[in-house]
Amino acid sequence: MAVLAWLLIPLVAAVGAGLWGSWANRTRRVRSDGPELDGYARFREAMEKPRTGG
């Protein structure tokens, strides 16, 4: 019986993780990559600027 309990622990954990994952993802809205790409473009522009000074 103790072996069955030890086998059920990972099963219950996996089911719980699946339920939590679906619950956590329920409010996620589909977003475009616009803001991330804009930020990356600003980063690239900043890195391509020549350094001035010493």
PDBQT receptor file of N, H, CA, C and O in Angstrom, charges set to zero:
ATOM      1  N   MET A   1       0.819  -1.190   0.000  1.00  0.00    +0.000 N 
ATOM      2  CA  MET A   1       0.000   0.000   0.000  1.00  0.00    +0.000 C 
ATOM      3  C   MET A   1       0.870   1.263   0.000  1.00  0.00    +0.000 C 
ATOM      4  O   MET A   1       0.513   2.268  -0.615  1.00  0.00    +0.000 OA
ATOM      5  N   ALA A   2       2.003   1.204   0.690  1.00  0.00    +0.000 N 
ATOM      6  H   ALA A   2       2.292   0.388   1.190  1.00  0.00    +0.000 HD
ATOM      7  CA  ALA A   2       2.896   2.354   0.736  1.00  0.00    +0.000 C 
ATOM      8  C   ALA A   2       3.475   2.641  -0.650  1.00  0.00    +0.000 C 
ATOM      9  O   ALA A   2       3.693   3.797  -1.011  1.00  0.00    +0.000 OA
ATOM     10  N   VAL A   3       3.723   1.575  -1.423  1.00  0.00    +0.000 N 
ATOM     11  H   VAL A   3       3.545   0.636  -1.129  1.00  0.00    +0.000 HD
ATOM     12  CA  VAL A   3       4.241   1.767  -2.774  1.00  0.00    +0.000 C 
ATOM     13  C   VAL A   3       3.214   2.502  -3.632  1.00  0.00    +0.000 C 
ATOM     14  O   VAL A   3       3.571   3.374  -4.424  1.00  0.00    +0.000 OA
ATOM     15  N   LEU A   4       1.960   2.155  -3.474  1.00  0.00    +0.000 N 
ATOM     16  H   LEU A   4       1.670   1.448  -2.830  1.00  0.00    +0.000 HD
ATOM     17  CA  LEU A   4       0.902   2.822  -4.232  1.00  0.00    +0.000 C 
ATOM     18  C   LEU A   4       0.832   4.307  -3.874  1.00  0.00    +0.000 C 
ATOM     19  O   LEU A   4       0.610   5.147  -4.747  1.00  0.00    +0.000 OA
ATOM     20  N   ALA A   5       1.018   4.627  -2.612  1.00  0.00    +0.000 N 
ATOM     21  H   ALA A   5       1.199   3.945  -1.903  1.00  0.00    +0.000 HD
ATOM     22  CA  ALA A   5       1.013   6.034  -2.185  1.00  0.00    +0.000 C 
ATOM     23  C   ALA A   5       2.168   6.787  -2.841  1.00  0.00    +0.000 C 
ATOM     24  O   ALA A   5       1.996   7.920  -3.291  1.00  0.00    +0.000 OA
ATOM     25  N   TRP A   6       3.349   6.159  -2.897  1.00  0.00    +0.000 N 
ATOM     26  H   TRP A   6       3.489   5.238  -2.532  1.00  0.00    +0.000 HD
ATOM     27  CA  TRP A   6       4.494   6.814  -3.510  1.00  0.00    +0.000 C 
ATOM     28  C   TRP A   6       4.320   6.977  -5.015  1.00  0.00    +0.000 C 
ATOM     29  O   TRP A   6       4.871   7.909  -5.602  1.00  0.00    +0.000 OA
ATOM     30  N   LEU A   7       3.575   6.098  -5.636  1.00  0.00    +0.000 N 
ATOM     31  H   LEU A   7       3.128   5.342  -5.159  1.00  0.00    +0.000 HD
ATOM     32  CA  LEU A   7       3.313   6.239  -7.070  1.00  0.00    +0.000 C 
ATOM     33  C   LEU A   7       2.226   7.277  -7.345  1.00  0.00    +0.000 C 
ATOM     34  O   LEU A   7       2.213   7.905  -8.404  1.00  0.00    +0.000 OA
ATOM     35  N   LEU A   8       1.330   7.451  -6.400  1.00  0.00    +0.000 N 
ATOM     36  H   LEU A   8       1.340   6.941  -5.540  1.00  0.00    +0.000 HD
ATOM     37  CA  LEU A   8       0.257   8.424  -6.594  1.00  0.00    +0.000 C 
ATOM     38  C   LEU A   8       0.734   9.864  -6.411  1.00  0.00    +0.000 C 
ATOM     39  O   LEU A   8       0.155  10.785  -6.987  1.00  0.00    +0.000 OA
ATOM     40  N   ILE A   9       1.778  10.064  -5.620  1.00  0.00    +0.000 N 
ATOM     41  H   ILE A   9       2.248   9.315  -5.152  1.00  0.00    +0.000 HD
ATOM     42  CA  ILE A   9       2.273  11.427  -5.370  1.00  0.00    +0.000 C 
ATOM     43  C   ILE A   9       2.683  12.116  -6.680  1.00  0.00    +0.000 C 
ATOM     44  O   ILE A   9       2.237  13.239  -6.915  1.00  0.00    +0.000 OA
ATOM     45  N   PRO A  10       3.506  11.507  -7.545  1.00  0.00    +0.000 N 
ATOM     46  CA  PRO A  10       3.844  12.183  -8.802  1.00  0.00    +0.000 C 
ATOM     47  C   PRO A  10       2.641  12.333  -9.730  1.00  0.00    +0.000 C 
ATOM     48  O   PRO A  10       2.548  13.310 -10.474  1.00  0.00    +0.000 OA
ATOM     49  N   LEU A  11       1.719  11.369  -9.688  1.00  0.00    +0.000 N 
ATOM     50  H   LEU A  11       1.794  10.576  -9.084  1.00  0.00    +0.000 HD
ATOM     51  CA  LEU A  11       0.533  11.467 -10.525  1.00  0.00    +0.000 C 
ATOM     52  C   LEU A  11      -0.331  12.655 -10.096  1.00  0.00    +0.000 C 
ATOM     53  O   LEU A  11      -0.794  13.423 -10.940  1.00  0.00    +0.000 OA
ATOM     54  N   VAL A  12      -0.544  12.804  -8.816  1.00  0.00    +0.000 N 
ATOM     55  H   VAL A  12      -0.168  12.180  -8.131  1.00  0.00    +0.000 HD
ATOM     56  CA  VAL A  12      -1.330  13.930  -8.301  1.00  0.00    +0.000 C 
ATOM     57  C   VAL A  12      -0.604  15.244  -8.593  1.00  0.00    +0.000 C 
ATOM     58  O   VAL A  12      -1.238  16.243  -8.932  1.00  0.00    +0.000 OA
ATOM     59  N   ALA A  13       0.715  15.242  -8.462  1.00  0.00    +0.000 N 
ATOM     60  H   ALA A  13       1.230  14.431  -8.187  1.00  0.00    +0.000 HD
ATOM     61  CA  ALA A  13       1.484  16.458  -8.755  1.00  0.00    +0.000 C 
ATOM     62  C   ALA A  13       1.372  16.828 -10.230  1.00  0.00    +0.000 C 
ATOM     63  O   ALA A  13       1.247  18.008 -10.557  1.00  0.00    +0.000 OA
ATOM     64  N   ALA A  14       1.415  15.848 -11.119  1.00  0.00    +0.000 N 
ATOM     65  H   ALA A  14       1.517  14.890 -10.853  1.00  0.00    +0.000 HD
ATOM     66  CA  ALA A  14       1.303  16.122 -12.550  1.00  0.00    +0.000 C 
ATOM     67  C   ALA A  14      -0.079  16.645 -12.905  1.00  0.00    +0.000 C 
ATOM     68  O   ALA A  14      -0.205  17.583 -13.692  1.00  0.00    +0.000 OA
ATOM     69  N   VAL A  15      -1.104  16.055 -12.339  1.00  0.00    +0.000 N 
ATOM     70  H   VAL A  15      -1.002  15.293 -11.699  1.00  0.00    +0.000 HD
ATOM     71  CA  VAL A  15      -2.471  16.536 -12.591  1.00  0.00    +0.000 C 
ATOM     72  C   VAL A  15      -2.631  17.947 -12.040  1.00  0.00    +0.000 C 
ATOM     73  O   VAL A  15      -3.222  18.812 -12.686  1.00  0.00    +0.000 OA
ATOM     74  N   GLY A  16      -2.104  18.172 -10.844  1.00  0.00    +0.000 N 
ATOM     75  H   GLY A  16      -1.625  17.469 -10.319  1.00  0.00    +0.000 HD
ATOM     76  CA  GLY A  16      -2.183  19.519 -10.260  1.00  0.00    +0.000 C 
ATOM     77  C   GLY A  16      -1.438  20.545 -11.093  1.00  0.00    +0.000 C 
ATOM     78  O   GLY A  16      -1.913  21.667 -11.268  1.00  0.00    +0.000 OA
ATOM     79  N   ALA A  17      -0.265  20.169 -11.613  1.00  0.00    +0.000 N 
ATOM     80  H   ALA A  17       0.121  19.257 -11.471  1.00  0.00    +0.000 HD
ATOM     81  CA  ALA A  17       0.499  21.095 -12.456  1.00  0.00    +0.000 C 
ATOM     82  C   ALA A  17      -0.245  21.388 -13.753  1.00  0.00    +0.000 C 
ATOM     83  O   ALA A  17      -0.236  22.522 -14.231  1.00  0.00    +0.000 OA
ATOM     84  N   GLY A  18      -0.882  20.381 -14.320  1.00  0.00    +0.000 N 
ATOM     85  H   GLY A  18      -0.889  19.460 -13.932  1.00  0.00    +0.000 HD
ATOM     86  CA  GLY A  18      -1.660  20.603 -15.535  1.00  0.00    +0.000 C 
ATOM     87  C   GLY A  18      -2.839  21.519 -15.303  1.00  0.00    +0.000 C 
ATOM     88  O   GLY A  18      -3.123  22.401 -16.114  1.00  0.00    +0.000 OA
ATOM     89  N   LEU A  19      -3.529  21.308 -14.188  1.00  0.00    +0.000 N 
ATOM     90  H   LEU A  19      -3.298  20.592 -13.529  1.00  0.00    +0.000 HD
ATOM     91  CA  LEU A  19      -4.666  22.186 -13.861  1.00  0.00    +0.000 C 
ATOM     92  C   LEU A  19      -4.199  23.613 -13.600  1.00  0.00    +0.000 C 
ATOM     93  O   LEU A  19      -4.821  24.568 -14.065  1.00  0.00    +0.000 OA
ATOM     94  N   TRP A  20      -3.107  23.760 -12.857  1.00  0.00    +0.000 N 
ATOM     95  H   TRP A  20      -2.602  22.984 -12.478  1.00  0.00    +0.000 HD
ATOM     96  CA  TRP A  20      -2.601  25.096 -12.570  1.00  0.00    +0.000 C 
ATOM     97  C   TRP A  20      -2.142  25.784 -13.864  1.00  0.00    +0.000 C 
ATOM     98  O   TRP A  20      -2.382  26.976 -14.054  1.00  0.00    +0.000 OA
ATOM     99  N   GLY A  21      -1.488  25.035 -14.741  1.00  0.00    +0.000 N 
ATOM    100  H   GLY A  21      -1.294  24.066 -14.587  1.00  0.00    +0.000 HD
ATOM    101  CA  GLY A  21      -1.028  25.619 -15.996  1.00  0.00    +0.000 C 
ATOM    102  C   GLY A  21      -2.177  26.095 -16.863  1.00  0.00    +0.000 C 
ATOM    103  O   GLY A  21      -2.104  27.167 -17.463  1.00  0.00    +0.000 OA
ATOM    104  N   SER A  22      -3.234  25.306 -16.932  1.00  0.00    +0.000 N 
ATOM    105  H   SER A  22      -3.293  24.435 -16.444  1.00  0.00    +0.000 HD
ATOM    106  CA  SER A  22      -4.388  25.745 -17.729  1.00  0.00    +0.000 C 
ATOM    107  C   SER A  22      -5.075  26.931 -17.074  1.00  0.00    +0.000 C 
ATOM    108  O   SER A  22      -5.566  27.820 -17.770  1.00  0.00    +0.000 OA
ATOM    109  N   TRP A  23      -5.118  26.961 -15.744  1.00  0.00    +0.000 N 
ATOM    110  H   TRP A  23      -4.720  26.239 -15.178  1.00  0.00    +0.000 HD
ATOM    111  CA  TRP A  23      -5.738  28.097 -15.057  1.00  0.00    +0.000 C 
ATOM    112  C   TRP A  23      -4.890  29.361 -15.221  1.00  0.00    +0.000 C 
ATOM    113  O   TRP A  23      -5.431  30.444 -15.441  1.00  0.00    +0.000 OA
ATOM    114  N   ALA A  24      -3.574  29.228 -15.115  1.00  0.00    +0.000 N 
ATOM    115  H   ALA A  24      -3.134  28.348 -14.935  1.00  0.00    +0.000 HD
ATOM    116  CA  ALA A  24      -2.694  30.385 -15.231  1.00  0.00    +0.000 C 
ATOM    117  C   ALA A  24      -2.702  30.950 -16.650  1.00  0.00    +0.000 C 
ATOM    118  O   ALA A  24      -2.476  32.144 -16.842  1.00  0.00    +0.000 OA
ATOM    119  N   ASN A  25      -2.956  30.117 -17.624  1.00  0.00    +0.000 N 
ATOM    120  H   ASN A  25      -3.140  29.146 -17.468  1.00  0.00    +0.000 HD
ATOM    121  CA  ASN A  25      -2.922  30.547 -19.022  1.00  0.00    +0.000 C 
ATOM    122  C   ASN A  25      -4.280  31.049 -19.502  1.00  0.00    +0.000 C 
ATOM    123  O   ASN A  25      -4.390  31.504 -20.641  1.00  0.00    +0.000 OA
ATOM    124  N   ARG A  26      -5.303  30.981 -18.679  1.00  0.00    +0.000 N 
ATOM    125  H   ARG A  26      -5.213  30.612 -17.754  1.00  0.00    +0.000 HD
ATOM    126  CA  ARG A  26      -6.651  31.330 -19.126  1.00  0.00    +0.000 C 
ATOM    127  C   ARG A  26      -6.812  32.805 -19.443  1.00  0.00    +0.000 C 
ATOM    128  O   ARG A  26      -7.621  33.163 -20.299  1.00  0.00    +0.000 OA
ATOM    129  N   THR A  27      -6.063  33.671 -18.774  1.00  0.00    +0.000 N 
ATOM    130  H   THR A  27      -5.405  33.380 -18.078  1.00  0.00    +0.000 HD
ATOM    131  CA  THR A  27      -6.223  35.104 -18.979  1.00  0.00    +0.000 C 
ATOM    132  C   THR A  27      -5.200  35.676 -19.950  1.00  0.00    +0.000 C 
ATOM    133  O   THR A  27      -5.195  36.877 -20.218  1.00  0.00    +0.000 OA
ATOM    134  N   ARG A  28      -4.340  34.820 -20.472  1.00  0.00    +0.000 N 
ATOM    135  H   ARG A  28      -4.344  33.844 -20.254  1.00  0.00    +0.000 HD
ATOM    136  CA  ARG A  28      -3.322  35.315 -21.390  1.00  0.00    +0.000 C 
ATOM    137  C   ARG A  28      -3.978  35.711 -22.696  1.00  0.00    +0.000 C 
ATOM    138  O   ARG A  28      -4.672  34.913 -23.326  1.00  0.00    +0.000 OA
ATOM    139  N   ARG A  29      -3.756  36.928 -23.090  1.00  0.00    +0.000 N 
ATOM    140  H   ARG A  29      -3.192  37.577 -22.579  1.00  0.00    +0.000 HD
ATOM    141  CA  ARG A  29      -4.322  37.423 -24.338  1.00  0.00    +0.000 C 
ATOM    142  C   ARG A  29      -3.272  37.310 -25.436  1.00  0.00    +0.000 C 
ATOM    143  O   ARG A  29      -2.068  37.382 -25.188  1.00  0.00    +0.000 OA
ATOM    144  N   VAL A  30      -3.753  37.136 -26.620  1.00  0.00    +0.000 N 
ATOM    145  H   VAL A  30      -4.731  37.077 -26.822  1.00  0.00    +0.000 HD
ATOM    146  CA  VAL A  30      -2.841  37.050 -27.749  1.00  0.00    +0.000 C 
ATOM    147  C   VAL A  30      -2.293  38.446 -28.010  1.00  0.00    +0.000 C 
ATOM    148  O   VAL A  30      -3.035  39.405 -28.220  1.00  0.00    +0.000 OA
ATOM    149  N   ARG A  31      -0.980  38.522 -27.989  1.00  0.00    +0.000 N 
ATOM    150  H   ARG A  31      -0.377  37.743 -27.819  1.00  0.00    +0.000 HD
ATOM    151  CA  ARG A  31      -0.320  39.813 -28.231  1.00  0.00    +0.000 C 
ATOM    152  C   ARG A  31       0.575  39.677 -29.438  1.00  0.00    +0.000 C 
ATOM    153  O   ARG A  31       1.131  38.617 -29.727  1.00  0.00    +0.000 OA
ATOM    154  N   SER A  32       0.688  40.767 -30.115  1.00  0.00    +0.000 N 
ATOM    155  H   SER A  32       0.236  41.628 -29.881  1.00  0.00    +0.000 HD
ATOM    156  CA  SER A  32       1.635  40.759 -31.226  1.00  0.00    +0.000 C 
ATOM    157  C   SER A  32       3.036  40.996 -30.668  1.00  0.00    +0.000 C 
ATOM    158  O   SER A  32       3.203  41.299 -29.487  1.00  0.00    +0.000 OA
ATOM    159  N   ASP A  33       4.011  40.856 -31.512  1.00  0.00    +0.000 N 
ATOM    160  H   ASP A  33       3.875  40.610 -32.471  1.00  0.00    +0.000 HD
ATOM    161  CA  ASP A  33       5.384  41.073 -31.090  1.00  0.00    +0.000 C 
ATOM    162  C   ASP A  33       5.802  42.528 -31.237  1.00  0.00    +0.000 C 
ATOM    163  O   ASP A  33       6.987  42.844 -31.131  1.00  0.00    +0.000 OA
ATOM    164  N   GLY A  34       4.861  43.402 -31.476  1.00  0.00    +0.000 N 
ATOM    165  H   GLY A  34       3.899  43.146 -31.562  1.00  0.00    +0.000 HD
ATOM    166  CA  GLY A  34       5.166  44.808 -31.714  1.00  0.00    +0.000 C 
ATOM    167  C   GLY A  34       6.017  45.464 -30.646  1.00  0.00    +0.000 C 
ATOM    168  O   GLY A  34       7.091  45.976 -30.962  1.00  0.00    +0.000 OA
ATOM    169  N   PRO A  35       5.580  45.470 -29.382  1.00  0.00    +0.000 N 
ATOM    170  CA  PRO A  35       6.371  46.154 -28.353  1.00  0.00    +0.000 C 
ATOM    171  C   PRO A  35       7.762  45.550 -28.181  1.00  0.00    +0.000 C 
ATOM    172  O   PRO A  35       8.733  46.280 -27.980  1.00  0.00    +0.000 OA
ATOM    173  N   GLU A  36       7.867  44.232 -28.258  1.00  0.00    +0.000 N 
ATOM    174  H   GLU A  36       7.079  43.639 -28.421  1.00  0.00    +0.000 HD
ATOM    175  CA  GLU A  36       9.173  43.599 -28.095  1.00  0.00    +0.000 C 
ATOM    176  C   GLU A  36      10.094  43.939 -29.258  1.00  0.00    +0.000 C 
ATOM    177  O   GLU A  36      11.279  44.206 -29.060  1.00  0.00    +0.000 OA
ATOM    178  N   LEU A  37       9.552  43.928 -30.464  1.00  0.00    +0.000 N 
ATOM    179  H   LEU A  37       8.589  43.711 -30.625  1.00  0.00    +0.000 HD
ATOM    180  CA  LEU A  37      10.376  44.251 -31.625  1.00  0.00    +0.000 C 
ATOM    181  C   LEU A  37      10.788  45.716 -31.624  1.00  0.00    +0.000 C 
ATOM    182  O   LEU A  37      11.893  46.053 -32.049  1.00  0.00    +0.000 OA
ATOM    183  N   ASP A  38       9.902  46.590 -31.149  1.00  0.00    +0.000 N 
ATOM    184  H   ASP A  38       9.004  46.317 -30.804  1.00  0.00    +0.000 HD
ATOM    185  CA  ASP A  38      10.261  48.009 -31.047  1.00  0.00    +0.000 C 
ATOM    186  C   ASP A  38      11.409  48.203 -30.055  1.00  0.00    +0.000 C 
ATOM    187  O   ASP A  38      12.346  48.958 -30.316  1.00  0.00    +0.000 OA
ATOM    188  N   GLY A  39      11.326  47.523 -28.933  1.00  0.00    +0.000 N 
ATOM    189  H   GLY A  39      10.564  46.909 -28.722  1.00  0.00    +0.000 HD
ATOM    190  CA  GLY A  39      12.398  47.622 -27.939  1.00  0.00    +0.000 C 
ATOM    191  C   GLY A  39      13.710  47.079 -28.474  1.00  0.00    +0.000 C 
ATOM    192  O   GLY A  39      14.770  47.648 -28.215  1.00  0.00    +0.000 OA
ATOM    193  N   TYR A  40      13.650  45.986 -29.217  1.00  0.00    +0.000 N 
ATOM    194  H   TYR A  40      12.788  45.523 -29.427  1.00  0.00    +0.000 HD
ATOM    195  CA  TYR A  40      14.862  45.412 -29.795  1.00  0.00    +0.000 C 
ATOM    196  C   TYR A  40      15.455  46.349 -30.837  1.00  0.00    +0.000 C 
ATOM    197  O   TYR A  40      16.675  46.479 -30.934  1.00  0.00    +0.000 OA
ATOM    198  N   ALA A  41      14.599  47.003 -31.616  1.00  0.00    +0.000 N 
ATOM    199  H   ALA A  41      13.608  46.898 -31.538  1.00  0.00    +0.000 HD
ATOM    200  CA  ALA A  41      15.097  47.953 -32.620  1.00  0.00    +0.000 C 
ATOM    201  C   ALA A  41      15.809  49.126 -31.934  1.00  0.00    +0.000 C 
ATOM    202  O   ALA A  41      16.854  49.580 -32.402  1.00  0.00    +0.000 OA
ATOM    203  N   ARG A  42      15.240  49.614 -30.823  1.00  0.00    +0.000 N 
ATOM    204  H   ARG A  42      14.392  49.245 -30.443  1.00  0.00    +0.000 HD
ATOM    205  CA  ARG A  42      15.910  50.697 -30.086  1.00  0.00    +0.000 C 
ATOM    206  C   ARG A  42      17.245  50.226 -29.520  1.00  0.00    +0.000 C 
ATOM    207  O   ARG A  42      18.224  50.973 -29.533  1.00  0.00    +0.000 OA
ATOM    208  N   PHE A  43      17.288  49.006 -29.030  1.00  0.00    +0.000 N 
ATOM    209  H   PHE A  43      16.492  48.399 -29.020  1.00  0.00    +0.000 HD
ATOM    210  CA  PHE A  43      18.537  48.457 -28.504  1.00  0.00    +0.000 C 
ATOM    211  C   PHE A  43      19.587  48.349 -29.599  1.00  0.00    +0.000 C 
ATOM    212  O   PHE A  43      20.745  48.709 -29.391  1.00  0.00    +0.000 OA
ATOM    213  N   ARG A  44      19.187  47.856 -30.757  1.00  0.00    +0.000 N 
ATOM    214  H   ARG A  44      18.246  47.564 -30.926  1.00  0.00    +0.000 HD
ATOM    215  CA  ARG A  44      20.132  47.722 -31.866  1.00  0.00    +0.000 C 
ATOM    216  C   ARG A  44      20.662  49.072 -32.301  1.00  0.00    +0.000 C 
ATOM    217  O   ARG A  44      21.856  49.224 -32.558  1.00  0.00    +0.000 OA
ATOM    218  N   GLU A  45      19.766  50.066 -32.385  1.00  0.00    +0.000 N 
ATOM    219  H   GLU A  45      18.796  49.943 -32.175  1.00  0.00    +0.000 HD
ATOM    220  CA  GLU A  45      20.202  51.411 -32.767  1.00  0.00    +0.000 C 
ATOM    221  C   GLU A  45      21.204  51.962 -31.757  1.00  0.00    +0.000 C 
ATOM    222  O   GLU A  45      22.190  52.594 -32.138  1.00  0.00    +0.000 OA
ATOM    223  N   ALA A  46      20.956  51.725 -30.488  1.00  0.00    +0.000 N 
ATOM    224  H   ALA A  46      20.156  51.212 -30.179  1.00  0.00    +0.000 HD
ATOM    225  CA  ALA A  46      21.877  52.210 -29.455  1.00  0.00    +0.000 C 
ATOM    226  C   ALA A  46      23.227  51.507 -29.553  1.00  0.00    +0.000 C 
ATOM    227  O   ALA A  46      24.261  52.135 -29.321  1.00  0.00    +0.000 OA
ATOM    228  N   MET A  47      23.241  50.243 -29.886  1.00  0.00    +0.000 N 
ATOM    229  H   MET A  47      22.401  49.734 -30.075  1.00  0.00    +0.000 HD
ATOM    230  CA  MET A  47      24.498  49.506 -30.005  1.00  0.00    +0.000 C 
ATOM    231  C   MET A  47      25.271  49.879 -31.254  1.00  0.00    +0.000 C 
ATOM    232  O   MET A  47      26.496  49.759 -31.276  1.00  0.00    +0.000 OA
ATOM    233  N   GLU A  48      24.590  50.324 -32.286  1.00  0.00    +0.000 N 
ATOM    234  H   GLU A  48      23.595  50.421 -32.268  1.00  0.00    +0.000 HD
ATOM    235  CA  GLU A  48      25.265  50.674 -33.525  1.00  0.00    +0.000 C 
ATOM    236  C   GLU A  48      25.828  52.090 -33.531  1.00  0.00    +0.000 C 
ATOM    237  O   GLU A  48      26.601  52.448 -34.420  1.00  0.00    +0.000 OA
ATOM    238  N   LYS A  49      25.441  52.904 -32.537  1.00  0.00    +0.000 N 
ATOM    239  H   LYS A  49      24.813  52.614 -31.815  1.00  0.00    +0.000 HD
ATOM    240  CA  LYS A  49      25.957  54.259 -32.461  1.00  0.00    +0.000 C 
ATOM    241  C   LYS A  49      27.444  54.207 -32.135  1.00  0.00    +0.000 C 
ATOM    242  O   LYS A  49      27.873  53.418 -31.293  1.00  0.00    +0.000 OA
ATOM    243  N   PRO A  50      28.228  55.049 -32.805  1.00  0.00    +0.000 N 
ATOM    244  CA  PRO A  50      29.652  55.070 -32.484  1.00  0.00    +0.000 C 
ATOM    245  C   PRO A  50      29.892  55.664 -31.097  1.00  0.00    +0.000 C 
ATOM    246  O   PRO A  50      29.211  56.597 -30.672  1.00  0.00    +0.000 OA
ATOM    247  N   ARG A  51      30.865  55.104 -30.415  1.00  0.00    +0.000 N 
ATOM    248  H   ARG A  51      31.419  54.346 -30.760  1.00  0.00    +0.000 HD
ATOM    249  CA  ARG A  51      31.202  55.615 -29.092  1.00  0.00    +0.000 C 
ATOM    250  C   ARG A  51      31.936  56.929 -29.215  1.00  0.00    +0.000 C 
ATOM    251  O   ARG A  51      32.777  57.092 -30.099  1.00  0.00    +0.000 OA
ATOM    252  N   THR A  52      31.634  57.852 -28.353  1.00  0.00    +0.000 N 
ATOM    253  H   THR A  52      30.951  57.719 -27.635  1.00  0.00    +0.000 HD
ATOM    254  CA  THR A  52      32.357  59.122 -28.321  1.00  0.00    +0.000 C 
ATOM    255  C   THR A  52      33.054  59.228 -26.966  1.00  0.00    +0.000 C 
ATOM    256  O   THR A  52      32.581  58.705 -25.957  1.00  0.00    +0.000 OA
ATOM    257  N   GLY A  53      34.152  59.895 -26.977  1.00  0.00    +0.000 N 
ATOM    258  H   GLY A  53      34.537  60.320 -27.797  1.00  0.00    +0.000 HD
ATOM    259  CA  GLY A  53      34.861  60.091 -25.712  1.00  0.00    +0.000 C 
ATOM    260  C   GLY A  53      36.045  59.153 -25.579  1.00  0.00    +0.000 C 
ATOM    261  O   GLY A  53      36.467  58.501 -26.533  1.00  0.00    +0.000 OA
ATOM    262  N   GLY A  54      36.560  59.110 -24.373  1.00  0.00    +0.000 N 
ATOM    263  H   GLY A  54      36.216  59.640 -23.598  1.00  0.00    +0.000 HD
ATOM    264  CA  GLY A  54      37.782  58.493 -24.106  1.00  0.00    +0.000 C 
ATOM    265  C   GLY A  54      37.933  57.103 -23.861  1.00  0.00    +0.000 C 
ATOM    266  O   GLY A  54      39.047  56.634 -23.632  1.00  0.00    +0.000 OA
TER     267      GLY A  54
